[in-house]
Amino acid sequence: MSSSPHPHTFRLSPVAYKALTDRAAAEPELYWEGESRRLNWSAEPSQAYCEEQGWFVDGALNASVNCLDRHLATRADQAALIWQAEDADRVVTFTYRTLHEQVCRLANVLRSQGVRAGDRVAIHLPSVPEGLIAMLACARLGAIHVVLFGGFSPEAIADRLADSGAVLVITANVGRRGAKRIPFKTTLDAALDLRPEAHAINHVLVVSVTDDVVSMKADRDMWLSPLLEEAAAECAPQDMPASAPLFLLYTSGSTGKPKGIVHGTGGYLVWASYTHELVFDHQEGDVFWCTADIGWITGHTYGVYGPLLNGGTILLFEGMPSHPGPGRWWNVIQDHKVTTFYTSPTAIRALMREGNDVVQRYDLSSLRVLGTVGEPISQEAWSWFNDHVGGGRCAFVDTWWQTESGGIMISPVPGAVREKPASATLPLPGVHPVLLDERGAPKEGATEGVLCLRGSWPGRALTIWNDAALFERTYLQPYSGYYFTGDGARRDEDGYYWITGRVDDVINVSGHRIGSAEIEDALATELLIAESAAIGIPHDLKGQGIVVYVVPRDGAPDDLHLRAAKAITSKVGRYAAPERIHVVPDLPKTRSGKSVRRLLRKIACGETEGFGDLSTLADPEIVATLISIIQAPKS
C-alpha cells in the first residue's frame, strides 16, 4: 500500500475531499447546480436533475463552444492539441485559436454537404488530428458524431452505418501502423457495397494521410483538404438542448446486433469536465496523454472532451508503443513533457516485457499522474508502472467506469484518497455504489456482490439508439431501483472497492463462487506467466469447471502448467483447481485490451464456428491459432 506522500502539490486534501463527498450526498441538487457552472450555457438550466427527464433538461449549450470558443480570450495561443506523427521528426501543434479555425472550417464543409442538427455523421479515421476536429465540427452544428474504430471489418461498419442512419462519412485513404498501411477507404467502400439499400450515406470525405492512391466514386467521394482550404474560418454554433444527443458509440457487437449507446450534451459535458479535473488533478500547464483510440469511450471523454473543456493540452500519438523500437512511448513522454499518462493494463504488460533498462534510458520526470483503465490491473503490473515509470513519485489512479457511465466512477484522487495497488478505491463524490446479493438485497460492510449504482449521475447514457426498451432491460430492470453495471466487486474493511470482473465471469464450482480475477491475480504472482484468463465451462458433476489460459514469458519452462496449477491452489485453494490449463501464445483481446472470454469459452468447449465478428480483436487470427492448439487431437 502506498503510504508515503507524493512530492507534488495536489489540489485537494483528504479533508477537503471528504467535505465534497459529504456535500454531494447531503445536497445533491445544490452540488450539481454548482458543478454545472463549469460550462458556458446559452440558456441556464433551472434545476440539475429531474427523474422523469434527466439532467439539466431545460438548459441549452454547444459542446464546441465549451471546448474552444470560451478559451479564446485567455488561451488563444496556448497549445490545445499536440499531434506526434509516427515519424519522430513530425509534430503539429494546434493552439486554441488554430484548432477553433479548423473546427469551424470543417463544420462549414459539413454544412455545405447538407449536414444539419440531429443528423448522424460517421467518423472512420486513424489517430490523426482530423478525427478530433471532426467530432468538434459535428458538435458545432448539433450533428451527432458516430466514431467507428479503425479496426472494424466491413461487416461491423455496415451494421453501424445502417443502425445509426448516418448521412456522411469522414474517412482516410490509409492509416499507418508501424510498417503496415491500414486500408481505411477500401474497407469503408466494402462496407458501403455490402448492403447499399440499408445505409443513408450520401457523401464520403477523404483525409489524405499519405500519398497512397485509392479509388474515388464520382458524386459521392471528395478529398477533404481542398474543401477545407475554401471554407470560412468562422462558423456560428448551433445551441442544443442539454438532453440532445452529442454522440453514439457502439459496443462491440460480437454477439448479436451492436448497441448504440447514446450520450447527451449537457450532463455528459459536466461529467467529462468534472471527472477529468478531479481524478487527474488537472493543473495549468498539464500535457495530458490518453493512449486510447478515439473510437472508444476513453478516447472520447479523456482524449478529447475532458481536457479541452478544462483548457488543457492534449497529446495525440499516431504510432505504436514499440515502433520502430522499444521505448517509443517513453521517448514521446520525454520529448513532450507529458504530465498525465493514462493507458491500459494490457499496454503496461506489453511494455513490461521490454525490460526495466528500456524505461531507464528516458527522462520521465515530467510525469505527475499515472492512470489505468479498461480492466482490473494486477498488483505486479501496478507496482511496475508505479515504480519504474512513475519512479514512485507519481499519483496513481486506477479507474473504474464504463461506456455507459460516460466517465470515471470509482478511482483514487491524487492527494485525497490513499492508493491500494490494484484497487479502484472509493467512489467519486456524487457516485453511490452498492453491492447486492443474488436476490437484489444490499450487502453491508466488507463483502462481495453484484456492483450496482444507486441514483443517477450527469454522465449516464441516455438510452440505446433505436431501442429504449433494451436499455431498460439491460441496465435498469435486472435489479429494481438500481443501475446494473454487469460487474462484480469486493468491498474491504476500509470501504475500498476491488473489481472482480463481469458477473458472468464468476465461476460456480460445486457451490463455490470463484471470481476469474481472483484466479488471474494468483497467476500474476508466478513471474514466468505474462498474462492469463480463467473461464468456466459446463461440468456434469460440479456444475462448472475451471479452464485457464496462460501466456508464458520468454524462457518459461515446459512445466509451466504445473507451476500455474500450484499458484492457483496455493493462493486461492484446492477447490479452485482447474480442469485444464492451456499454455498459449496470446489471448483474444479487443483493441482496448479486454480479453474476450466468450471466445475462450467457446474454444474450450470445442466449438469451431459461430464466433461472430472478429474484426474488433487486436489479432483476429489468434482464434484459429487457439483452436489448433486446444482442439488438436491428442496423440
Order of alpha helices (4+ residues) and beta strands (2+ residues): alpha-alpha-beta-beta-beta-alpha-alpha-beta-beta-alpha-beta-alpha-beta-alpha-beta-beta-beta-alpha-beta-beta-alpha-beta-beta-beta-alpha-beta-alpha-alpha-beta-alpha-beta-alpha-alpha-beta-alpha-beta-beta-beta-beta-beta-alpha-beta-beta-beta-beta-alpha-beta-beta-alpha-beta-alpha-alpha
